[in-house]
Amino acid sequence: MIVELNEENFEQETQKGLKLVEFYTTWCTYCRNQRIELADMEKSDMWIGIVDAEECPQLAQKYGVKGFPTFVLLKDGEKTAEFVGFHEKSKLLNKLMAYIN
């Protein structure tokens, strides 16, 4: 499941559970390629939120996003990990496995 996030719904959507959030920009080639990888994961049970950092600069700043794409892993609303740059689906899933109890 992929959910578009913005400043109005971010806290409500990410406050409970383990949530993977991608910060992206529309002009970033790596972000467009990342979207293809995420589309393969859309039908899974994994919850993925996406934030357009140009539309929501305060959220990007709050989570220390400096490059794109940047993934932030949140557990009950608190930042647990950060993965910067393009990630193939398999490599991203391998990184996430370390945080799943």
N, C-alpha and C positions, 0 to 999 in steps of 0.2 A: 504494500500500500504506500503510495506517495501522496503526501499532503503539502499543499502550498501554504507556507507560513508567512505571517506579516506581524507587525507590532500589535495588532488587535487580538490575534488568536495564539500567538507564540506561547505565552505562559500557560494558558489553559491546555493546549495540546501537548506540552512537554513536561508538565508537573508530576506525572506519575509514570513509573515504569522506565524501561531502557529505550531511549529514543536516539536515532541517528539523524543528524541534521546536516545538510549540505548547504554551504554558503557559496553562491555562484554569481556571475555577472553574464549578461547576454552577449557581451563582446568577446568573451574568453573562449578560445578554441578548445582548450582542455576541458572546460565546463561542458561544451556541446558534446564532446566525445564521452565525457563522464555520464551524460544523460542517457546515452545509448546503453552503457553498462547498467545504469540504474533501472532502465526500462525492463531489462531481463529479470530484475528482482521484484518488479511491481506486483506480480501475482503471488509472491511468497507471503508468509505471515509476518515478515519483517516490516516494521513501521519506519518509514523514511520521510523526513520533512525537508523541504527545500525552501531556501530564503534567497530572494534576489537582493544582493547586498547594496545595489544602487538604489533600490526602492526602500530599503530598511537599513540605512547606514548606522543607526543607533544600536541595532541588534549586532551587526558585524563588529562594531567597536566594543560593545559589552563583552563579546566572546573572544576578543583579541585577534580577529581575522585580519591577516596582512596580505595573503595571497589567495589565488583562486584556482581550482576549487579547494575549499577547506571543509572537512567533515569535523563536526563536534559531536561527541557521544555524551549524552546526558542521562544520568540516572536520578530519577525523582527530581528533575529540574536542576541538578547540579552537574557541572562539567566534570567528566571523568577522564576523557581522552580527546586528543585532536590528531587528525591525519590530514596532512597538507599535500596537495597535488593530485594528479590523475591516478586512479587505482582501478586495475582490472577487477571485475566482479569477484573472481576467486581469491585474489590477494586481499581485497577489502573484507570478504567473509572470514578469511583466516585471521585477520587482525581483530575482528569483532569477537571471534570465538574466545579470546582471552578474557573477555568481559562478561560473558554469559555464564551465569551460575547454574 
